[in-house]
Amino acid sequence: MTSTDKNRVVIFDTTLRDGEQSPGATMTHDEKLEIAELLDDMGVDIIEAGFPIASEGDFRAVSEIAQRSKSAVICGLARAQLPDIDRCWEAVKHAKQPRIHTFIGTSPLHRAIPNLTQDEMADRIEQTVTHARNLCDNVQWSPMDATRTEWDYLCRVVEIAIKAGATTINIPDTVGYTAPVESADLIRRLIDTVPGADEVVFATHCHNDLGMATANALAAVEGGARQIECTINGLGERAGNTALEEVVMALKVRNDIMPFHTGIDTRKIMHISRRVATVSGFAVQFNKAIVGKNAFAHESGIHQDGMLKNSETFEIMRPEDVGLAGTSLPLGKHSGRAALRAKLRELGTEVGDNQLKDIFVRFKDLADRKKEVFDDDILALVTATTEGDDALQLVNLKVVCGTGGPAEATLEMEINGEDKSAVSEGDGPVDATFKAIRMLHPNKARLQLYQVHAVTEGTDAQATVSVRLEEDGMIATGQSADTDTVVASAKAYIHALNRLIVRRGKTGKDVKEISYRDVT
């Protein structure tokens, strides 16, 4: 880095790679393209688009994202194996700015997996990084589980990677083990100790197993790292990764003590946060920093009084800074499309004309059934699934429940354009409904998650239902909202089945995906 940009922190987003490794968070091809475009538009410097050798679907997604990218560097992940690196290069080579990211586990625990000695692993690193650099000028190398790797050996392999041509050295805290003081010290010592360290960019990749990912990432920047690897909403395997919105806003709000800056348009944070939550099926916790439902909410009388007099009494950042408007626009059954679009923009959500048309129809239906339509009701309409050209569509559902016997569901569905009906009994209304769906569309999908929460208060509140299904190693999520919890459950279940149908069609039953749950 030159002296003029020594305080510029590069944002490396791995939502589409590490984030998607969360069990159940798999996204469709079109959803990956959409999220990549949003990341590019908000100013993310580097997008890690996927793991090209993991599956044909991952390769196609990375390749198409690379061809569509406007300004972001497009990066693919590769293990320290020549076929991985070749496949990665094939996927990213058409990007305006391609990058190969190759890694290997260097801690004693991870060296035991391929059963390599320190010398054998060092030779592997030199060979693979050299090969990657011969293909691409922009090469990132990561010693997986770096924070649990012996200090002398870590210095040795980092030096080897630099000499072999790596331009970025990423130091992953793969299992979220380290603490902020260690994170800063590790980066600082590597830069001071390893020959050639001043010629490359050091990066930090932190996991949140102990709840310190953001703190560790910021500490690493203090220690000299100038690239932060992160995900939208902190999405990621186990407890997740460093949250992009947290580190970006921390650097923005506390620039007085952390004099660093990024190129992120923070006004776009809320919109992409909600899209990632929707397509991944992972809802954002209410008290999540920056993007949670309650992040800018004040219920205490003392807080409300202070906010009315001066918002800075209880808010250290403006809602507008992350894409929320500070004003309120009540909506009801007499509201028009223009008002609905304005409300969506106020809530940090942009939709196209066709999507607005669909949302508006459901908004009118909801307004007829509810006395008051709240902001969260509007957002639930956005996240609710639309049937479109899906193979399975709900036509009608009637459930009868008795106090002394099983519930009975009478279900009508359209399956590939043909109307079908079934009646089934179950232990409750949802169980009966799901059994009726399986009668009309037999499948082996196992229900991994069924989650319901009320969007707003009151007996007329919408219920948002999330369903996660697993079949033959493929995972799909479905989400829907309705004032009738059972109807929302049926729609969410059917949506998940539709996604499984699409994935079976795209991957085929013979595709065996490489397991990559434990990388970096």
Phi, psi and omega per residue, in radians:
M1 nan 2.521 3.091
T2 -1.418 2.860 -3.108
S3 -1.133 -0.441 -3.085
T4 -1.288 -0.382 -3.130
D5 -2.128 0.494 -3.086
K6 -1.134 -0.348 3.128
N7 -1.787 0.142 3.104
R8 -1.454 2.147 3.117
V9 -1.783 2.162 3.140
V10 -1.427 2.305 3.109
I11 -1.754 2.070 -3.126
F12 -1.912 1.909 -3.101
D13 -1.700 2.225 -3.124
T14 -2.098 0.509 3.096
T15 -0.990 -0.701 -3.065
L16 -1.392 -0.172 3.116
R17 -2.014 -1.274 -3.122
D18 -1.207 -0.667 3.112
G19 -1.077 -0.702 -3.105
E20 -1.271 -0.197 3.095
Q21 -1.330 -0.137 3.024
S22 -1.077 2.220 3.121
P23 -0.948 2.122 3.125
G24 1.672 -0.117 -3.069
A25 -1.646 0.138 -3.108
T26 -0.991 2.338 -3.118
M27 -1.873 2.714 3.066
T28 -1.322 2.930 3.139
H29 -1.002 -0.856 -3.100
D30 -1.150 -0.613 3.116
E31 -1.161 -0.674 3.083
K32 -1.094 -0.736 3.126
L33 -1.094 -0.722 -3.137
E34 -1.123 -0.827 -3.122
I35 -1.118 -0.701 3.114
A36 -1.060 -0.718 3.125
E37 -1.126 -0.711 3.117
L38 -1.141 -0.703 3.106
L39 -1.099 -0.761 3.122
D40 -1.070 -0.790 -3.097
D41 -1.150 -0.551 -3.097
M42 -1.469 -0.049 3.047
G43 1.722 0.278 3.054
V44 -1.077 2.306 -3.068
D45 -1.292 -0.754 -3.072
I46 -2.344 2.267 3.094
I47 -1.962 2.005 3.032
E48 -1.463 1.785 -2.913
A49 -1.436 -0.245 3.135
G50 2.743 -2.937 -3.074
F51 -2.111 1.492 -2.902
P52 -0.924 -0.590 -3.083
I53 -1.450 -0.146 -3.082
A54 -1.109 -0.673 -3.133
S55 -2.866 2.857 3.085
E56 -1.114 -0.624 3.118
G57 -1.116 -0.733 3.104
D58 -1.117 -0.722 3.135
F59 -1.066 -0.802 -3.116
R60 -1.113 -0.691 -3.130
A61 -1.144 -0.816 3.141
V62 -1.091 -0.748 -3.120
S63 -1.090 -0.766 -3.112
E64 -1.256 -0.643 3.066
I65 -1.083 -0.709 3.113
A66 -1.055 -0.740 -3.115
Q67 -1.253 -0.466 -3.089
R68 -1.589 -0.276 -3.003
S69 -1.025 2.463 -3.131
K70 -1.668 -0.945 -3.081
S71 -2.323 -0.391 -3.091
A72 -1.267 2.579 2.932
V73 -1.210 2.351 3.107
I74 -1.868 2.164 -3.013
C75 -2.076 2.491 3.012
G76 -2.101 2.645 -3.125
L77 -1.699 2.512 3.119
A78 -2.541 2.394 3.007
R79 -1.215 2.961 -3.125
A80 -1.365 1.069 3.104
Q81 -2.429 2.406 -3.058
L82 -1.028 -0.739 3.115
P83 -1.085 -0.644 3.083
D84 -1.055 -0.824 -3.093
I85 -1.149 -0.720 3.103
D86 -1.092 -0.748 -3.134
R87 -1.150 -0.696 3.104
C88 -1.070 -0.789 -3.132
W89 -1.110 -0.690 3.103
E90 -1.043 -0.588 -3.103
A91 -1.360 -0.652 -3.007
V92 -1.751 -0.158 -2.940
K93 -1.111 -0.366 -3.116
H94 -1.537 -0.025 3.098
A95 -1.221 2.665 3.067
K96 -1.074 -0.603 3.112
Q97 -2.379 1.602 -3.119
P98 -1.514 2.696 3.044
R99 -2.493 2.447 2.995
I100 -1.827 2.257 3.102
H101 -2.031 1.941 -3.135
T102 -2.031 2.611 -3.019
F103 -2.552 2.818 2.994
I104 -2.729 2.540 -3.137
G105 -1.340 2.136 -3.019
T106 -1.874 -0.192 3.136
S107 -1.257 2.822 3.118
P108 -0.936 -0.704 -3.138
L109 -1.128 -0.692 -3.080
H110 -1.442 -0.472 3.062
R111 -1.153 -0.472 -3.106
A112 -1.264 -0.344 -3.095
I113 -1.162 -0.891 3.051
P114 -1.508 0.007 3.126
N115 1.011 0.917 3.124
L116 -1.915 2.459 2.999
T117 -1.302 2.962 3.104
Q118 -1.031 -0.738 -3.127
D119 -1.177 -0.728 3.128
E120 -1.107 -0.701 3.118
M121 -1.187 -0.685 3.106
A122 -1.043 -0.742 3.101
D123 -1.112 -0.714 3.122
R124 -1.073 -0.749 3.140
I125 -1.089 -0.810 -3.131
E126 -1.080 -0.751 -3.105
Q127 -1.145 -0.813 -3.026
T128 -1.318 -0.689 3.105
V129 -1.158 -0.704 3.085
T130 -1.051 -0.768 3.136
H131 -1.088 -0.761 3.128
A132 -1.097 -0.725 -3.112
R133 -1.204 -0.518 3.068
N134 -1.177 -0.403 3.124
L135 -1.602 -0.623 -2.962
C136 -2.468 2.427 3.139
D137 -1.307 -0.317 -3.067
N138 -1.977 1.781 -3.061
V139 -2.180 2.256 3.056
Q140 -1.938 2.415 3.110
W141 -2.205 2.426 -3.117
S142 -2.243 2.214 2.946
P143 -1.520 1.685 -3.083
M144 -0.993 2.445 -3.079
D145 1.076 0.694 -3.114
A146 -1.027 -0.637 -3.058
T147 -1.236 -0.171 3.055
R148 -2.035 0.313 3.095
T149 -1.635 2.470 3.135
E150 -0.975 2.400 -3.045
W151 -0.981 -0.866 -3.089
D152 -1.086 -0.698 -3.119
Y153 -1.264 -0.622 3.099
L154 -1.086 -0.791 3.098
C155 -1.042 -0.718 -3.105
R156 -1.090 -0.851 -3.061
V157 -1.294 -0.555 3.058
V158 -1.106 -0.744 3.105
E159 -1.090 -0.707 3.122
I160 -1.085 -0.778 -3.122
A161 -1.112 -0.706 3.117
I162 -1.118 -0.815 -3.137
K163 -1.117 -0.527 -3.128
A164 -1.376 -0.182 3.040
G165 2.095 0.075 3.098
A166 -1.106 2.386 3.133
T167 -1.775 -0.343 3.056
T168 -2.290 2.293 3.066
I169 -1.933 2.007 -3.133
N170 -1.743 2.313 -3.131
I171 -1.929 1.684 -3.056
P172 -1.453 2.358 2.907
D173 -1.706 1.310 -2.900
T174 -1.008 -0.600 -3.083
V175 -1.954 0.274 3.093
G176 1.094 0.683 -2.992
Y177 -1.586 -0.531 -2.972
T178 -1.416 3.028 3.107
A179 -2.166 2.800 -3.031
P180 -0.922 -0.775 -3.105
V181 -1.115 -0.613 3.093
E182 -1.254 -0.678 -3.120
S183 -1.062 -0.824 3.130
A184 -1.128 -0.772 -3.087
D185 -1.136 -0.668 -3.122
L186 -1.099 -0.837 3.128
I187 -1.100 -0.789 -3.108
R188 -1.060 -0.773 -3.117
R189 -1.184 -0.659 3.110
L190 -1.117 -0.762 -3.135
I191 -1.116 -0.663 -3.114
D192 -1.353 -0.417 -2.972
T193 -1.780 -0.749 -2.973
V194 -1.408 2.213 3.084
P195 -1.045 2.349 3.116
G196 1.486 -0.013 -3.089
A197 -1.105 -0.496 -3.124
D198 -1.311 -0.082 -3.119
E199 -1.733 -0.055 -3.112
V200 -2.188 2.924 3.048
V201 -1.646 2.286 3.048
F202 -1.667 2.407 -3.100
A203 -2.123 2.788 3.095
T204 -2.205 2.396 -3.116
H205 -2.344 1.823 -3.005
C206 -2.006 2.466 3.023
H207 -1.834 2.835 -2.889
N208 -1.901 0.481 -3.051
D209 -1.035 -0.547 3.088
L210 -1.903 0.251 3.091
G211 1.287 0.373 -3.063
M212 -2.086 0.298 -3.045
A213 -1.050 -0.840 -3.124
T214 -1.131 -0.787 3.127
A215 -1.073 -0.727 3.130
N216 -1.145 -0.691 3.138
A217 -1.139 -0.777 3.138
L218 -1.165 -0.639 3.088
A219 -1.130 -0.677 3.117
A220 -1.093 -0.657 3.080
V221 -1.099 -0.739 3.067
E222 -1.031 -0.577 -3.139
G223 -1.398 -0.137 3.093
G224 2.176 -0.124 3.079
A225 -1.178 2.484 3.132
R226 -2.211 0.284 2.995
Q227 -2.409 2.242 3.083
I228 -1.925 2.210 3.054
E229 -1.655 2.271 -2.992
C230 -2.731 3.049 3.116
T231 -2.394 2.744 3.043
I232 -1.175 2.332 -3.132
N233 1.127 0.186 -3.094
G234 1.209 0.365 -3.122
L235 -1.040 2.505 3.108
G236 2.851 2.958 -3.101
E237 -1.133 2.737 -3.063
R238 0.928 -2.057 -3.080
A239 -1.543 0.060 3.057
G240 1.668 -3.120 -3.099
N241 -1.895 3.110 2.957
T242 -0.981 2.310 -3.131
A243 -1.474 2.183 3.137
L244 -0.944 -0.839 -3.058
E245 -1.094 -0.522 -3.117
E246 -1.290 -0.835 -3.108
V247 -1.215 -0.652 -3.131
V248 -1.142 -0.800 -3.118
M249 -1.287 -0.528 3.071
A250 -1.112 -0.748 3.112
L251 -1.179 -0.552 -3.131
K252 -1.314 -0.821 -3.063
V253 -1.306 -0.705 -3.105
R254 -1.831 0.722 3.108
N255 -1.126 -0.285 3.127
D256 -1.171 -0.568 3.129
I257 -1.922 -0.258 3.066
M258 -2.187 1.529 -3.003
P259 -1.362 0.968 -3.119
F260 -2.129 2.774 -3.125
H261 -2.479 2.739 3.102
T262 -2.122 3.079 3.092
G263 -1.796 0.319 -3.057
I264 -1.401 2.328 2.978
D265 -1.449 1.693 -3.003
T266 -1.150 -0.333 -3.138
R267 -1.161 -0.213 -3.131
K268 -1.746 0.069 -3.078
I269 -1.113 -0.837 -3.028
M270 -1.112 -0.703 -3.121
H271 -1.101 -0.851 -3.094
I272 -1.230 -0.536 3.074
S273 -1.039 -0.784 -3.102
R274 -1.244 -0.605 3.110
R275 -1.178 -0.740 3.118
V276 -1.114 -0.703 3.103
A277 -1.070 -0.686 -3.106
T278 -1.222 -0.885 -3.038
V279 -1.289 -0.458 3.135
S280 -1.510 -0.378 -3.070
G281 1.388 0.119 3.129
F282 -1.764 1.794 -3.134
A283 -1.174 2.598 3.094
V284 -1.437 2.267 3.126
Q285 -1.079 2.555 -3.038
F286 -1.011 -0.674 -3.077
N287 -1.699 0.368 3.088
K288 -1.138 2.343 3.132
A289 -1.012 2.449 3.037
I290 1.286 -0.933 -2.965
V291 -1.950 -0.014 3.133
G292 -1.229 2.716 -3.127
K293 -0.964 -0.633 -3.079
N294 -1.676 0.098 -3.051
A295 -1.052 -0.534 3.117
F296 -2.160 0.508 -3.133
A297 -1.840 2.516 -3.091
H298 -2.389 1.999 -3.118
E299 -1.843 -0.566 -3.129
S300 -1.052 2.404 -3.140
G301 -1.040 -0.719 3.125
I302 -1.091 -0.748 3.132
H303 -1.136 -0.773 -3.121
Q304 -1.091 -0.725 3.122
D305 -1.085 -0.757 3.121
G306 -1.113 -0.714 -3.137
M307 -1.117 -0.670 3.140
L308 -1.150 -0.561 -3.125
K309 -1.473 -0.691 -3.134
N310 -2.857 1.965 -3.054
S311 -1.042 -0.425 -3.108
E312 -1.252 -0.172 3.122
T313 -1.123 -0.591 -3.100
F314 -2.313 0.177 3.068
E315 -2.307 2.166 -3.122
I316 -1.602 -0.054 3.055
M317 -2.559 2.760 -3.128
R318 -1.525 2.460 3.070
P319 -0.968 -0.592 -3.138
E320 -1.081 -0.478 -3.089
D321 -1.160 -0.406 -3.136
V322 -1.960 0.177 3.040
G323 1.800 0.203 3.061
L324 -1.819 2.558 3.085
A325 -1.575 2.685 -3.102
G326 -1.593 -0.069 -3.113
T327 -1.899 2.892 -3.115
S328 -2.065 2.425 3.125
L329 -2.215 1.654 -3.112
P330 -1.061 2.466 3.121
L331 -2.116 2.582 3.087
G332 -2.621 -2.967 -3.031
K333 -1.185 -0.261 3.123
H334 -1.646 -0.019 -3.122
S335 -1.259 2.617 3.138
G336 -1.799 -3.106 -3.094
R337 -1.138 -0.646 -3.127
A338 -1.074 -0.739 3.113
A339 -1.149 -0.666 3.121
L340 -1.138 -0.778 3.126
R341 -1.079 -0.730 3.128
A342 -1.089 -0.712 3.120
K343 -1.113 -0.746 3.130
L344 -1.077 -0.723 3.100
R345 -1.131 -0.682 3.101
E346 -1.046 -0.600 -3.123
L347 -1.530 0.105 3.082
G348 1.446 0.431 -3.095
T349 -2.192 2.173 3.059
E350 -1.854 2.352 3.117
V351 -2.285 2.692 3.069
G352 -1.383 2.999 -3.077
D353 -1.080 -0.743 -3.123
N354 -1.157 -0.711 3.122
Q355 -1.177 -0.670 3.110
L356 -1.080 -0.696 3.131
K357 -1.046 -0.767 3.135
D358 -1.170 -0.787 -3.135
I359 -1.094 -0.677 -3.099
F360 -1.112 -0.719 3.113
V361 -1.053 -0.793 -3.127
R362 -1.253 -0.537 3.072
F363 -1.104 -0.789 3.133
K364 -1.077 -0.731 3.119
D365 -1.097 -0.733 3.137
L366 -1.160 -0.737 -3.116
A367 -1.093 -0.527 3.095
D368 -1.251 -0.412 -3.071
R369 -1.729 -0.322 -3.087
K370 -2.009 2.554 3.102
K371 -1.236 -0.652 -3.104
E372 -2.436 2.298 3.120
V373 -1.749 2.046 -3.091
F374 -1.618 2.929 3.108
D375 -0.983 -0.750 -3.118
D376 -1.174 -0.487 3.035
D377 -1.116 -0.735 3.140
I378 -1.087 -0.785 -3.140
L379 -1.124 -0.609 3.109
A380 -1.133 -0.587 3.086
L381 -1.129 -0.612 3.130
V382 -1.182 -0.738 -3.089
T383 -1.380 -0.338 3.132
A384 -1.107 2.524 -3.075
T385 -1.340 2.603 3.007
T386 -1.909 2.470 -3.000
E387 -1.334 -0.795 3.077
G388 0.955 -2.185 -3.092
D389 -1.758 0.393 -3.131
D390 -1.066 2.592 -3.133
A391 -1.168 -0.596 -3.119
L392 -1.955 2.249 3.129
Q393 -2.420 2.422 3.106
L394 -1.377 2.263 3.107
V395 -1.809 -0.888 -3.107
N396 -2.743 2.588 3.138
L397 -2.501 2.269 3.071
K398 -2.310 2.228 -3.113
V399 -2.147 2.315 3.094
V400 -2.023 2.206 -3.134
C401 -2.072 2.432 3.085
G402 -2.146 2.744 -3.127
T403 -1.337 -0.413 -3.054
G404 -1.951 0.083 -3.081
G405 -2.598 -3.057 -3.114
P406 -1.259 2.806 3.037
A407 -1.429 2.647 -3.140
E408 -2.195 2.215 -3.139
A409 -1.958 2.229 3.016
T410 -1.875 1.985 -2.969
L411 -2.068 2.378 2.991
E412 -2.087 2.273 3.127
M413 -2.337 2.692 2.980
E414 -1.835 2.087 -3.094
I415 -2.084 1.938 -3.086
N416 0.920 0.732 3.069
G417 1.499 -0.042 -3.099
E418 -1.948 2.261 3.139
D419 -1.345 2.296 3.106
K420 -2.411 2.712 -3.128
S421 -2.445 2.745 3.137
A422 -2.719 2.692 3.062
V423 -2.162 2.311 -3.102
S424 -2.514 2.628 3.069
E425 -1.853 2.687 3.131
G426 -2.715 3.047 -3.124
D427 -1.196 -0.313 3.110
G428 -2.799 3.101 -3.082
P429 -1.081 -0.686 -3.128
V430 -1.234 -0.769 3.118
D431 -1.043 -0.760 3.127
A432 -1.103 -0.706 -3.139
T433 -1.145 -0.800 -3.133
F434 -1.124 -0.649 3.106
K435 -1.146 -0.651 3.110
A436 -1.148 -0.679 3.094
I437 -1.091 -0.763 -3.140
R438 -1.173 -0.495 3.070
M439 -1.137 -0.708 -3.110
L440 -1.423 -0.507 3.125
H441 -2.329 1.432 -3.120
P442 -1.009 2.379 -3.136
N443 -2.763 2.879 3.129
K444 -1.811 0.193 -3.082
A445 -1.097 2.343 3.133
R446 -1.756 2.300 -3.139
L447 -1.339 1.916 -3.139
Q448 -1.590 -0.522 -3.080
L449 -2.587 2.342 2.985
Y450 -2.371 2.028 -3.017
Q451 -2.355 2.333 -3.134
V452 -2.223 2.368 2.935
H453 -2.533 2.543 3.124
A454 -1.320 2.296 -3.113
V455 -1.246 -0.740 3.121
T456 -2.340 -3.086 -3.120
E457 -1.563 2.846 3.071
G458 1.793 2.804 -3.126
T459 -1.262 -0.285 3.103
D460 -1.720 0.298 -3.114
A461 -1.190 2.581 3.002
Q462 -1.284 2.546 3.013
A463 -1.890 2.276 3.016
T464 -1.739 2.193 -3.108
V465 -2.015 2.296 3.048
S466 -2.009 2.344 3.136
V467 -2.241 2.370 3.067
R468 -2.161 2.210 -3.131
L469 -2.057 2.586 3.067
E470 -2.249 2.299 3.122
E471 -2.558 2.103 3.106
D472 0.919 0.705 3.100
G473 1.493 -0.184 3.106
M474 -1.633 2.419 -3.129
I475 -2.074 2.385 3.116
A476 -2.445 2.516 3.106
T477 -2.030 2.651 3.064
G478 -2.381 2.570 -3.121
Q479 -2.504 2.484 3.086
S480 -2.726 2.827 3.141
A481 -2.353 2.476 3.116
D482 -2.855 2.720 3.055
T483 -1.222 -0.309 3.057
D484 -1.761 1.969 -3.070
T485 -1.061 -0.642 -3.113
V486 -1.214 -0.699 3.088
V487 -1.112 -0.765 3.097
A488 -1.060 -0.667 3.125
S489 -1.124 -0.777 3.137
A490 -1.081 -0.784 -3.130
K491 -1.116 -0.735 3.139
A492 -1.130 -0.734 3.132
Y493 -1.113 -0.768 3.133
I494 -1.150 -0.669 3.109
H495 -1.079 -0.758 3.109
A496 -1.088 -0.704 3.094
L497 -1.101 -0.708 3.111
N498 -1.068 -0.679 3.135
R499 -1.192 -0.621 3.067
L500 -1.135 -0.693 3.119
I501 -1.061 -0.793 -3.138
V502 -1.087 -0.755 -3.099
R503 -1.203 -0.653 3.071
R504 -1.075 -0.700 -3.128
G505 -1.174 -0.598 -3.081
K506 -1.458 -0.607 -3.045
T507 -1.672 -0.526 -3.050
G508 1.353 2.738 -3.070
K509 -1.354 -0.251 -3.082
D510 -1.555 -0.158 -3.110
V511 -1.274 2.228 3.106
K512 -2.013 1.888 -3.083
E513 -1.340 2.472 3.057
I514 -1.218 2.400 3.084
S515 -1.327 2.181 3.123
Y516 -2.364 0.664 -3.109
R517 -1.264 -0.392 -2.978
D518 -1.989 0.396 -3.131
V519 -1.471 2.494 -3.119
T520 0.551 nan nan
